[in-house]
Amino acid sequence: MTKELLLAAFLIGVGLCLSGAGTHLYQMLSKQQAMLRYDGKTFVGSLGNLAMSFICGPYIMLQLGWRHEENGTLSMTSALVSAVVAFGWSFITGLMFMGIYVAIRYG
């Protein structure tokens, strides 16, 4: 039981690390703020934005949850909801990237 929970926490950590690194790399290269979107000037541009949103989504969701409201306070509901969504999303991306790594390394 504890091995499975440790594996899940590891996959969440891998997903969050890759998401944060991908977000900052995207922002450095494109010189614009990363956001969740699927639009683009061309079809290839739309697919690129969709891929960026999938990989960088957990980190962007965590940033959205920590935004302050008009009166300067932090909404605990939005922070918790964004954290739950981001951790679930990062589990999926961590599982995908670790699956690719294991398939290449040991396949």
N, C-alpha and C positions, 0 to 999 in steps of 0.2 A: 504494500500500500504506500509506504513512504517513498519507495523507489519511483513509483509512477508520479507522485506529486513533485518529487525533485526533478524528474524528467520534464514535466509540464512547466515548472518554474524555469528550467533551463531553456526550453523552447520559447517561452515568453521573453526571456532575457535576450536570446539571440534575435528574435523578431524585433524587439525594441531597439537594440543596438544597430541592426542593419537599417531600420527605419530612420533613426536619427542621423546616422552617417549618410544615408541616401538623401535625406532632406537637405542637410547642410551642403553636400556635394552639388545637388541640383541648384540650390540658391547661389552657390559660388560660381557655377558655370553659366547659369542663365541670367544672373543679376536681377532676379525677380523673386518675390515671395512665393513659396510653395503653398499650393492650396488644392483642395479636392475638386477636380474638374475633369470633364471628358470632352470639352470642345477643342477645336483646333482649326487652323486655316485650311489644312488638307486632311485627307483621311489618315495619312501616316502621322501627322501631327496630333490628331485625335487619339490614335492608338498610343503614341508616346505619352500624352497627358494621362491616359487611362492607366498605363503601366506605372507611371510615376505616382499616381494617386494610390494604386494598390500597394506599392512597396513603401511609400512614405506615409501612408494613411494613419497608422497608429500614432506616430509622433505628432502629426498634424492634429489628430483628435485630442491628444493630451494638451496641446497648446490651446485648442479651442475651449477646453474645459476650464482653463485657468484664467480666462479673460474676466476682467472686472465689469460689474454692472454700472449703470449710470451714476449711482451714488457712491461708487468707489469700493463697494463690498464684493466679496466673492461668493457666488452661489454654490453651496455645498451639493445641491442636487445636480447641477450641471457638471461639477467636478467629478462626482461619483459616477454619473452616467457615462461621461466621456472616458473615465478610467476603465470602467467595465468593458465598454466597447473597444477601447484601444488594446486592453490586455487580451481580449478574445481574438481580435484581429491580428495582434502580434503573435499569438499562438499559432494561427494558421500560416502566417508568413514564415515564422521560425520553423514550423514543421516542413514547409515547402523547401526552404533553403537547406535545412539539414538533410532532408531526403535527397536533394540533388547532390549535396556534398558526399553523403555516404554512398550513393550510387556511382559517383565518379571515382571516389577513393577506393572503394572495395568491390566495385562491380566488374 
